[in-house]
């Protein structure tokens, strides 16, 4: 099963992707993680990534699709892939569709996690991350444990906030999302691939809604 998680920054895509990885033996394909791994891999594709990033340029869609191709043809014994952070544009959506068709695979579901802007601001400005494993905490919904021990990795770690997790930066990121990524909602709706999930529910309720959409 191959799925896409869509939604604005802070909608909870990363949290739900981690649950799907754990519960369904899927692999989360995060563009940022793939680029960082490729940069130090020493492969030909990795050298291309490193060269582009070292020049301070944006990695092309062609390179990202190449990295996705490598993962999809790696022979991993998994139950499917979760595309997180890709596609962001209609051109990327077409490229991903072409790649899946070429490999004889399908896109089974696109999950749109809907959260209104006001709730996103409150959620993101309260967000912290475990510096050891990247687990996300929230002052409101999932506070940092009083003993400072991460519930995900078990380490007594430092918890940090992203520099751009503030209201002004969020507005800029939301504008980019609405301009670039929101057209994908209509695109996948027209293909009858889209399922909408209320991202304002509790994490367990969101997970249950996603499971229902995938059944």
Secondary structure, DSSP 4 states (H G I P E B T S, - for coil): -EEEEE--TTSSHHHHHHHHHHHH--EEEEHHHHHHHHHTT-SHHHHHHHHHHHTTPPPPHHHHHHHHHHHHTS----S-EEEES---SHHHHHHHHHHHHHTT----EEEEEE--HHHHHHHHTTEEEETTT--EEETTTBPPPTT-B-TTT--B--EE--TT-SHHHHHHHHHHIIIIITHHHHHHHHTT-EEEEETTS-HHHHHHHHHHHH-
